[in-house]
Amino acid sequence: MKRFSVVYRLKEQYYHIPCSTYIKATMLLRKAHSTPFGKPVGIYDAKTELFQWGPLQQHLYNTLSLGEQGRQGSAIINQVQVLRQQDERLARPDEIPLGLY
């Protein structure tokens, strides 16, 4: 699985786009700011398990109390990890029952 995920929000639901490099992820995040599809949130690094908020969200995040920053950070990291796990399960055809082929 690719190390980075660009996270965006569309219709109150989170989605991610896997990227193999940080450079590709940052380029994709910048492009996402100029499209009407979804609201870019930030970049998740699966190796370090850290999340970098996008420019618009970073400003809002900085205005929160430290406790709320912790809750928001944990919530988005948990959400991205769930999305990545779902993708990983879908990419494994050996787990699909034979009758579904």
N, C-alpha and C positions, 0 to 999 in steps of 0.2 A: 504494500500500500504506500502511497505517496506521503511524504513527511508533512507537508503543509496543507491547510485547508483555508480557502477564502470563504468566510461565512457571510451570508446575506439573509435578509428577511423579506418575505413576500406574503402578503395577506395574513399577517400575524403568525406565520410559521417560519422556522429557520431551515435553511438549506446550506449545503457547502459544495465547493468545487475543489477537488483534490489537485494539488500542484507538487511537482517534484523538487522545485527550488524556491527559495525565498524571493529571488528576483522575479520569477514568473508570478508568484502570488501577489507581490506588491504591484506589478504591472496590471494584473487582473483587477485588483482592488481599485486602482486609479480609474480603469476603464468603467468599472461598475458605477462610479460616481456620475458618469455622463450618460447612463442609460435609464430609461423609464422602468426597467424590470427589476423590482426589488430594491431594497435599501441595504447597501453594504454595511457590514458591522465590523469586520476586522479579520485578522489572520491568526490561525491556531497552529502551533508547532507541536506535532505529536511526540517528537523526541524529548523536548524539555517540558512538555505539557503546560506551556505558557500561551497566553492569548494577548495579542496586540490589538488594541482598539483602533478602528479607522479614525481619520482626522475629526469627523463630525461627532462621533461617539466619544472620543477622548475628551473633548471639551465638556460634554455633559457628565462624563464619568468623574472628571476632576472636581466638579461642583458638589459631588455627593460626600456624605460623611465617610470616615474610614470604615465603619461597620458596614455601611451600605455598599461601598466599593468592594469589600470582601464578598458580600452576598452576590452582587452582580457578577463579579469575576468568576466565582465558583459556579454560578448558574450557567453562564455561557460556556465554560469549559466542559461541564457535565453534558450540556446539550450537544456540543460538537463531538464529544466522545461517543455519545449514543448514535449520532448520524454516521460516524465513521465505522462503528461496529455493525450497523445495519448494512452499509455498503459492503463490508467485508463478508458478511454472511451471504449476501446476494451474489457475490463474486465466486462463491465456492459451489460449483455444480455437484460435487460429491455429496453434499448434504441434501440435495433435492431428491425426493422419493422417485423411484424409477417410473412409477405410473404417471408422473407429471411431465415427462419428456415429450 
